[in-house]
Amino acid sequence: MSRLQFTVPPMPHYMLCGPVTYEPGRRHVSRRNIGVFDLLVVREGCLYMGEEEQTFNVEPGCALILRPDTSHYGTQGCKERTSYYWLHFQTTGSWTVTDDELPRHGLEPYDEKRTQAMWSYSTHTFQIQVPQFVKLLHPSKMDELFEQLIQLNQHFYSGSAKWSQQVVFQDVLRELSASMAKEESTPAAVCAALAAEYLRKHYREPITAQELGERLNFHPVYIARCMQRSYGCAPMEYLMHHRIEQAKLLLLQTDLAVARIAEEVGFNQAAYFTSCFTRTEGISPRQFRQRFYYG
């Protein structure tokens, strides 16, 4: 699946939208390098579209995003009455097209510049993805969002209306992203997500691979295989990483002793906590606190 990947901030921003109805025989106009992203959401009928060498049959409940830097065109006239929403949006940030899924979780080695950006007042960018073509998970919800945007168009020169439109547009992007995730969900991905959720929720408690398997009703080996595929690590490694992330917060936001923090995040022994923290982050817990302390 082709994905549009945006580096944020800045977030992609809404420009304008509206409804269109085509009678049988009418086709979408041909355009080149229009300079904005064009989101099409079909409500009834079918829109036959092409972009460069790719073709799409956009049926009811489906969404297609046409890129700002390519040529697109109608491949044939509509065979029946066809109605759809269109929406133009843009970004001032960087973006790309990819077939690769964003990693769900990364266990990255310690990097001083990256860590300083995360734990200081510097802006830390990240990536979001939306599908270029997808069958919507909740078509009726998308209809509601478009109707809200259209109503707000009537107050186009109002600052508060423009602000509201940007908020609603973020929900449109989330609906697209959720639809993509649903299409790609597999039993293995569901198992990995359940395991990760359980580990995050119970990270303060002693957890073994056997107990995790019993709680989720999956074999521990299967859970480990699923998490390795989805998160790039085994369950206990994921658990340790999450505990260390929680420990970072306590190191920065409290004056608790390192031994107490180790206990709070699920480590039985302070020495083992310090060893794991140092191996993962490249510095000890005390050094981490001293380096990023603003008091």
Secondary structure as UniProt FT lines:
FT   STRAND          3..8
FT   STRAND          13..22
FT   TURN            24..25
FT   STRAND          31..32
FT   STRAND          37..44
FT   STRAND          47..51
FT   TURN            52..53
FT   STRAND          54..58
FT   TURN            60..61
FT   STRAND          62..66
FT   TURN            68..69
FT   STRAND          71..74
FT   STRAND          82..90
FT   STRAND          95..98
FT   HELIX           112..118
FT   STRAND          126..131
FT   STRAND          133..135
FT   HELIX           139..153
FT   TURN            154..157
FT   HELIX           159..184
FT   HELIX           187..201
FT   TURN            202..204
FT   HELIX           209..216
FT   HELIX           220..231
FT   HELIX           235..253
FT   HELIX           258..264
FT   TURN            265..266
FT   HELIX           270..281
FT   HELIX           285..291
//
